[in-house]
Amino acid sequence: MADHEKGQAGSVAKGPGSVNQAEYAEFHTADMALVEAAAASSEAETTLPRKELFRRYWPAAVYSMLLSMALIMEGMDVGLINNFFGVKAYLNKFGWPDANGKQHIPSSWQAAIGNGNNLGSIIGLLLNGWLQSRFGSRKVYMAAMALMGATIFTLFFAVNVQMLFAANILCGIPWGIFQTLTTAYAAEICPTAMRGYLTSWVSMCWGCGSFLAAGVLRGSLGLPGDLAWRVPYALQWIWVVPLFIVGYVAPESPWYLVRRGRLEDAENSLRRLARKGHYTEQSMAETLALMKHTNEMEKVEAMGATYRDCFHGTNLRRTAIVCMAWIIQILNGQAICSYATIFLQSAGMPQVQAFNFNMGIQSVNIVGTAVAISLMGTFGRRTFFFCGSTSIGLLMLVIGILGFVPGEANIAIAVAVVMILVNLIFKLSLGPTTYTIVGEMSSTRVRSQTIVLGRSMYVVGQIILQQLNPRMLNSSSDAWNWGAKAGMLYFGLCCIWAFWIFFFLPETKNRTFAELDYLFQKRVPARQFSTHPVHLFEITVPGEK
């Protein structure tokens, strides 16, 4: 180990490990005081007023929020894909008459077009797990943004459903990269006390995209011919150049630089992420010492940064939690809000009124996430997740019961109102909190890989829903025509999720990455994470108890 990397910490259990234990102990003895001081400073910051916290680290907040705006593009496109099936101009261009002579796109093709995006996302996710660890966040972000600008052309000039399917696969690749890169970047560039706010902002960007999609779709209904669907796609080009520039000027993640041994660059990045003069020479030395210590702790579990390392030692438990968090976010019933226009039209609501209600449903995205972000520093992640899952489950039960009420026209408005409540609660809880959980739960050495694996499970869930939801919600001759009765299925799933959250989801609020490493290494039960004492210099080597 190089001399400049030696420094700090305490007792390491003897036995077979993935690092040289003598060097590890030597590294941790010299800088113990620096690490303890940095940990104490991080804990003290958790009690600071939100205004003071953002005053100290406003550059980190700005860079994270701007880069996360790439998710506005994705949220907008997801909203467009599912709701275009309720636009007559879109159906006239890409559809054909059904058995009753009504212009439609079959449920199988609706599912295929939506899943094209998901297939591309899986490719992008897997690529990002390798690219971000190798090249850093900035370079990968800029390359993905350039690719995004190119792939929008394929959507804009599509002439049939086959081309739409291929175009969505191509667009899904950069979207898959943005999905995980922005969350990992937000978690790594801010102090512990700010992680919840900035990772939750990713969900806000999704919500803004969904709302923009609803507004653009409603505004384009009166446009002649193909402009009704081409204009919404073209508007996505507005984001490409500004966000590419943001990626160019943004600082690299200091955690990535520490993992690469570029300590001087990490110091420069940390200074750029805080207000001018915030770091003294002493406080900078303390911060870097804690980051190096955390990195060395995690080398005990995994020397590398590969997908295989996500399943070794305590990383297996962390990966499972991240995967479950993403699964719960997609398989709770809120996804039917993405099909609001066809859902409400199948319940007997006219097209224009359905699109008006869709705007109302999507408008709560921004309000709900804003409230969640403001409360993130007060309530724990477990609280948000448990309350959100149970509340959405109860609302799904209400929707399911409404599906058994005779007369479609009698329940359309009632279902729309409940869907607004579902979207509001989702954006108050499961929506933003998922990004916080996955950003905090994973080991820093394999953060991008862990988030990629979890997000891949989300996409798998999305693929399942793209097959189920069109068939359950559509009233066409080739669909199941469940309508509101589909709420019963999601009620059952939410009951399962609430049970898992209560017993298996740890609380990560106000815990540093080093403290979380310790708690996982000690195999602390999920319900004790918030109260269990932590000793940063007591490390357990895999294979020993």
N, C-alpha and C positions, 0 to 999 in steps of 0.2 A: 504494500500500500504506500502511495506517495507520501512524502513528509508533510506536504501542505494539507493533506486530507486527514492527518492524525489529530485527534483531539478528544475527548470527552467520554464518559459515562460510567458505568458501574458494574454490577454483578451479572455475569453471563454464565449460565449453567454449562458445565462441561459435558462433552459428548459429541457425537457426529452431527455436523451441521453443514450448511452450504457455504459458510465463510470460514476463514481462518480465525479461530477463537482467540488466540493470543493477540493477533493484530486488532481484533474487534475490541477486546478489553482495553488495550493500550489506547485505541482511538477515543474510547469513552471516558478515560480518566482525566485527561488534560483539560477538556472543555466542559466539565460537569457544571461548574458554576454558571457558565454562559447559558447552557441549556436550561437550567433551573430558572434563571432570570428571565429568559425568553418565554418559558411556560407560564411564569407568574404574570408577566406583562400581558400575554394573550388572555389569561383568565380575567385580569383586571379590565380588559377592553370589553368583555361581555357585559359589564355593568354600566358602560358608558351610555349616555343618551344617544338615540339614533342620529340626531343632528350633528353631534360632535364626532361620531364615528365616520359619517360621510364627509365631514369637513376634513378629517385627517386623510382619508383614502378616496377622495373624489375622483382622481384619475382612474383608479381601478374600476370604480363603478361605471364611469363613462365608457371606458374601453369595453368592458364586459357587456354593457347594455347595447352598445352599437353593434358589436359583432353578433350578438344574439338576434339582432333584427333580421338575419338571414332566415330565421324560422317564420317570420311574417310571410315570406314568399311561400314556404311550404304549407303553412296553415291556410293560406289563401287558395293554393292549388287543391288541397284536399277538399276544401269547401266547394270549389268549383266542380271538381270531378263528380262528386256525389249528387250535387244539386242541378247540374246541367241536364240530368235525366228528366227534370221537370220543365225544361225550357223547350217550347214548341219549335223554335228555329233550329235548335240542336237536334231534336228528334227528326225534323224534316231532312236535315243534312245526312245524318248517320243512321237513321232508323229505317224501318220498313213496316208495312201494314201487318197487324196481327189477324187472327181468325175473324175478328169482328170489323176489320177494315180500319182500325185505329192505328195511327202511326206510333211505333214504339221501338225501343231497343230491348231485345230479350234479356231476361235476368241473367242468363249465362254470360252474355257479352258485357253487361253492366259489371258483373263480378270480375270478369277478365280485365276490363279497362282499369278498374280500381286496383286490382292485384298487380297490374303492370308496374304501377308506382311502388308497390311493396317489394316486388322482385328486384327492381333497381335499387331500392333502399337497402336490401340485404347485401347486395354487392358493394354499395358505398360504405355500409357499416363495417364489413369485414376489411375492406381496404383501409378505412380510417384507423382501425385498431393497430395496423402495422405502420401506416404512414405517419400518424401523429407522434408515435414513439420515436420514429427514426428522424423525421424532418422538423418536428415541432408544429405548433398550431398555426403560426402565421403563413408559412409557405403552403401548407395543405389548404388552408382557408382560401387563399387567393387563387390557387389552381382550381378548386371546386367552384368558386364564383365565376371564373372564366368559362368553365364547362357548363355552368348553369345558363349563362347567357347564350351559349351556342345551342343547347338542347331545346330552349323555348321555341326556336324556329320550327322544330319538328311538330310541336303542338299547333302552332299558328297556321301551318300550311297542310294540316292533316286533311285527307279527302275521304277516308273511310274508317270503319271501326278497327280494321287491322292496323292501319297506320297510327291510330290513337293508342292502341295497345303498345306498339313499339315505342312511340314517343314517350309514353309514361314510364316505360322501363328506363329509357335514357335519362329522363329528368329525375328519376328516383335515385340515380347514383350520387349526384351531388347532394341531394336532400339527405340521403343516408349519412353522408359525411358531416353535414351541418348538425344533424340530430344529436350526435354524441360529442363532436368537437366543441361546440359552444358550451355544453354543460361542464365538460372537463376543464375547459379554460376558465369558466366562471368560478369553479371550485378552487382553482389553483392560484389565481392572481389576487385573491382578497383574503383578509384576515379571518380568523375563525368566527368572530361575531357578525361578519357581513355575509357569510356563505349562504345563509338561508334567503336573504334578500335577493342576491344576484342570481342564484340558481333558480329561484322562483320567477324571476323576470323572464326566463326562457319560456315559461308557460304563458306569461302575459303576451309575448310575441306571437305565440300560437293563437291566442285568443284574438289579438288584433287582426291576424290574417284571416281568421274565420269570419270576423265581423266585416272586414273589407270585402271578402268574397260575397257575403250576403248583400251588402250595399251595392256592389258593382253588378251583381246579377239582377237585382231589382231595377237598377237604373238602366240596364241594357235591354230590358224586355221590349222596349219600344223601338229599338234600333232595327233597321231593315235587314232582312236576309242573314247572311253569315256574320255580319258585324255583331250580332247579338251574342255570339260566342267567341269570336276572334278578338274583340276589344278587351274582354276580361283577361285573356291569355297575354295579350300584348302589354298590358299594364305592368306585368312582372318585370319587364326590361328596365323599368324605372329604377329598380333597386340595385342592379348589377354593378354599375360603375361606382356609385358612392360607397357601397360596401366593400368593393375591391380596394378602394383607396384607404378605407378604415383598416382593413387587414394589413395594408402596407405600412401604415404609420404606427400600428399597435405594438406594444412591447411583447416579447416572447414570455411564455410562462416561466417564472423563476424556478419552479419545481423541475421542469424539463431540463433547464440548464444545469441544475445541481446534479440531476441524474447523469448528465453527460460530462460531469466534471468541470464545467465552465463556470467556476465560482465568481470570477470577475464580471462576466456577463450577467450572472444571476444578481449580483449586487447592483449593477446598473439598471436592470429591469425592476428590481424592488424600489429603487429610488424614483423611477418614472411612475410607479404605481401608487405613490403617496405624494402628499403635498410637498412642495419644496422646503427643505430644511427639517423634515419630520425625523429622518434617521440621523442619529449621531454615529460616530465611529463605533462607540460601545454598543448601541442598540442594533446596529447593522451586524456586528460580530455575533451578538446573541441570536438574532434571527437566523443567520446563516448556520450557526452551530446547531440550532434546533432542527433546521431542515436537513442538515447532514446526518444528525443523529436519527431522525425519523427514517431517512433513506437506508441507513445501516441496519436499523431494527428490522426493516422489511426485507433486507437481503438474507436474514436468517430464514425467512419463509421462501423467498424466491430471488435468486441471483439475477435472473433475466427479466424480460418484460414481454413474455409471449402468452398466447392463449392457453398453453399447457399450464403455465404458472398460476392461472386463475383457479385451477382445481387442485392445487397443492396446499397442504396445511390448513391454516385458518382462512386462506383465500377461498376455499371451497364454500365455507359458510357465508362469506361475504358475497360471493358470486350468486349463491342461491337466493339471498335476500334481495339483491339488486334485480334479479330475474323476476322474482315474485312481485316486487313493487311495480315493475313495468306491466306484468300480466294483469294485476289488479287495476291499473290505470286504464287498460283497454277493454277488459271484459267485465265491466260493471253496469253496462246499459246506456251510459251517456253517449255512446257512439251512434245511437239512433237519431240523435240531434243533428248529425251530419246528413241524415236523410230526411230532414224535417219537411222539405217541400213535397217529396213523393209520399211521405208518410201521411201528411195532412191531406193531400189530394186524394189518397186512397181512403181516407176517413170521411170524404165528402166535401172538402173545402175547395172553393174555386182557386185557379192558378194564382191570380194576383194577390188574393187574400193570404194564400199559403206563403208566398214570398214575403209579404208584409210581416206575418208572424215569424218567419224565419229570421228576419232582421231583429225582431224583438228577442228571439231565443239567443242569437249570437251576440247581441249587444251586452248581455250580462257577463260575457267573457271578461271584458275589460274591468267592469266594476268589481266582479267577484275576485279576480286575481289581485287587483289593487288592495282590496280589503285584506286578502290573505297575506300579501307582502307586508302590510303594516302590522299584522299580528304575528308574523313569523318569529320575531324576537321575544314574544310573550309566551306562546304556547309551544309545546313540544311536537315533534314530527309524528309520534305515535298518536297523540290526541287528534291532530288534523286527519290522519289516515283512518283511524277507527270511527270517528264521528262522521266523516264523509262517506265511508262505505256503508254504515248502518242507515244513514239518512237517505242516500240514493236507493238503497235496497227497499226502504219503505215506500218511496215514491214510485219505484218500479212495480211494487205490489198494487198501488193505486191505479197506475196505467193498465196493468193486467186486468184488474177488476172492471175498469171502464170498457175493456174490450168485449165484455159479456153483456153490456147494456144494449138492448135492441135499438136499431136506427142509427146509421153512421153519422148523419147530420147532427144528431143530438149530443154526440161526444167529441166532435172535432175540436171545438173551442176549449173544452175541458182538458183534453189531451194536450193541446198547445200550451195551456197555462202550466200544467204539470211539467212539461218539457222545459219551460223557462226556469222553473224551480230546480229541475235536475241539473241543468247547465250551470245555474248560479251556485249550487252546492258543490258541484264538481270543481268549479273554478275557485271556490273557497277552500277546497281541501285536497282531493286526490290529484287534481291537475297540477298545481304548482309544487305541492309537497313532494311529488315523485321525483322531480328534478333535484330537489334538495337532498333527498335520501340517497339517490344513486350517486350524486356528486360527493357525498360525505362517506358513504359506506365502504367504498372500494379502497384498496391499498394504493398509495400514491405511485408505486412502481408499475402497477398494472391497471391504473385507473381507466385509461382509454379502452383497454381490452375488456375490462369488466363491464363498463358501460355499453360497449358494443354488443357483448353477449346478452346483456339484459334487454337492450333495445331490439335485438334480433328476436327475442321472445315476444316483445310487443308487436313486431311486424308479423310474426307467425299468427298471433292473436288477431291482428288486423286482416290477414289473409282469410282466416276462418270467418270473421265477420263479413268480409266482402262476399263470401259465399252464402252466408246465412241471412244477413239483413235484407238484401234485395228480394230474396225469396219469401221471407217472413212478412215484409212490409208492403210489397207490391200487390196490386189488385188485378194484375193482368192474368191472362189465361194460363200462362206457364209458371205462375208463382203459387205459393202456399196460401197467401191471403190471410195471414194471422192478424195483421193489423196491430191494435193495441194489446192483444193477448200475448204478444212477444215479451211484455213486461214481466210475465210470470217466470220465464227462463232466467232473466237477469236478477230477479228477486232471489232465486235460489243460489245463484253464484255469489251475490253480495253477502249472504249468510255465511258461506264458506270463507270468504275473504275476511270478514269481521273476526271469525274464530282464529285465523292464522295471524292476523295483525296483533291480537291481544296476547298471544302466547309466543310469537316468534320474531316480531319486529323490534329491534333495539332502538333506544332513544339516543340520538347523536347530537342533540342541541347543546351548544357551548362546549363541545369536546374537541380538542385539537386532534390532528391526524395521529400524532404520537400517542395520545391517550387512547384513541380508538384502537390503535395497533396493540397496545397493552391489554385492553379489555378483551379483544378477540383472542389474543394469545393465551390469556388466562381462562378462556371459555366461560366467561361470565354470562349467566342467563339473561335473555333479552329484557326482562322486566326489572333487572337490577342495574342496567347500564347507567342510568342517571344518578345513582347514589353510590356505586361501588368506588372505594378509594383506589387511587392510581399511584404506582411507583415507577417513574419513567426509566429508572436504571436497573430494573429487574426484568431480565429477558429470559424467556424459556426457549431452548433450542428444540426443534422438532424431534420427537422420539423420546423426550424425557418428560417426566411429570414433576 
